[in-house]
Structure formats: structure tokens, C-alpha cells
Amino acid sequence: MYNIKFTKLALKDKKLLEKGKLIKNVNSLLTRIKKDPFCYPPSYEKLNVKYKMYSRRINSKHRLVYMVDESKKEIYVIRMWTHYEKI
């Protein structure tokens, strides 16, 4: 099992998710990736191989963007309220 850590931007995004009633979707994704950050479904997209950044769809507009540190068994959630081009 992985530990999940959030950036300051991700914590700000959490407030927006609660207002937009998307927090339930995000919590479901976080539960799944906490067990295995590469599990299917839902599918994920590799954004940056060097930094091991990945994206999963929250809805048609927003993405959960995270990095994985295999050696420490940690997941760093970078954003949760935007499309990954704005990172």
C-alpha cells in the first residue's frame, strides 16, 4: 500500500472539488491508486516518464495528476482540478 501526499495546489483543488460535487469520484480514485497506482480500471495516461507523472480522468474536464515514488512507496498528488496541460 502506498502513502498519498498532496501538494498545496492539490489541497486548494480539493475545496473546488467539494463545491463541484466531484469529491466522491476523487476519493474513489485515491482509494484505488493507494493500493496500486497503475491499476485498471480506470485507465491512466503517462505524462512524463522521467518524473513518473500520471493522469486519471475525474470527469470529462478534470484530471487527477500524480507522481509515483516506487522506492518510498509514495504517491504525490499534484493537481485535481484542471486538465494536465495547465501544470
C-alpha positions in Angstrom: 0.0 0.0 0.0 1.2 3.5 -0.9 1.1 6.7 1.2 -0.6 9.6 -0.5 0.8 13.2 -0.1 -0.8 16.3 -1.6 0.8 19.5 -3.0 -0.5 22.9 -1.9 -2.3 23.2 -5.3 -3.9 19.8 -4.8 -5.2 20.9 -1.4 -6.7 24.0 -2.9 -8.2 21.9 -5.7 -9.9 19.7 -3.0 -12.1 22.7 -2.0 -13.1 23.2 -5.6 -14.0 19.5 -5.9 -16.2 19.7 -2.8 -18.1 22.7 -4.3 -18.4 20.9 -7.7 -19.6 17.7 -6.0 -16.7 15.7 -7.6 -15.1 14.7 -4.3 -16.7 11.3 -4.3 -15.2 10.5 -7.7 -11.8 11.6 -6.5 -11.9 9.7 -3.2 -12.8 6.6 -5.2 -9.7 7.1 -7.5 -7.5 7.8 -4.5 -8.6 4.6 -2.8 -7.8 2.6 -5.9 -4.4 4.2 -6.6 -3.4 3.9 -2.9 -3.5 0.1 -3.4 -1.9 0.2 -6.8 -1.1 3.4 -8.7 -1.1 1.5 -12.0 -4.3 -0.4 -11.7 -7.1 -0.7 -14.3 -9.9 0.4 -14.5 -9.9 3.3 -14.9 -7.1 3.7 -17.3 -4.3 6.2 -16.8 -2.1 8.2 -19.1 1.7 8.7 -18.7 2.5 12.3 -18.8 6.2 12.4 -18.1 8.3 9.2 -18.0 11.3 10.9 -16.3 9.3 12.2 -13.3 6.8 9.3 -13.4 3.8 11.6 -13.7 0.4 10.0 -14.5 -3.1 11.3 -15.1 -6.5 9.8 -14.5 -9.8 11.2 -15.6 -12.1 12.6 -12.8 -14.7 13.7 -15.4 -14.6 14.9 -19.0 -12.9 18.2 -17.9 -10.8 17.5 -14.8 -7.9 15.1 -14.2 -6.1 13.7 -11.1 -2.4 14.2 -11.8 0.1 12.4 -9.6 3.7 11.2 -9.4 4.8 7.8 -8.0 8.0 7.2 -6.0 8.3 3.4 -6.0 11.3 3.4 -3.6 9.4 5.2 -0.9 6.0 3.8 -1.8 4.6 7.3 -2.0 2.2 9.0 -4.4 2.3 12.8 -4.7 -1.0 14.2 -5.9 -0.1 17.3 -7.9 -3.5 18.6 -9.2 -7.1 17.5 -9.1 -9.0 20.4 -10.7 -7.6 21.0 -14.1 -6.5 19.4 -17.3 -2.9 18.4 -17.3 -1.8 20.9 -19.9 -2.1 23.6 -17.2 0.6 22.1 -14.9 
